[in-house]
Amino acid sequence: MYGVTWCGDCRAARRFLSNHGVEFTEIDIDKDREAAAELVRRVGKRAVPQLVIDGEWFQPYKPGRGLLEDELRQRLGIPLD
């Protein structure tokens, strides 16, 4: 997960992944300039959080909607509660 510590949507994504037992590696783009540049190359902007799932980049939130839990569940194979 590409993210930053101060981002509310990143915190929500972290919490979702942790609560569902999904192992992930977090890359803080504020601390890793190469990762920030990679993010911009891949998605065209510094929008976080960004997940890379099976090689596919995915932005798990939409402004105004928040975390896209249903889409995350589908992409990660997590059944509905």
Buried (B, 14 or more C-beta within 10 A) or exposed (E): BBBBEEBEBBBBBBEBBEEBEBEBEBBBBBEEEEBBEBBEEEBEEBBBBBBBBEEEEBBBBEEEEEBBBEBBBEBBEBEEE
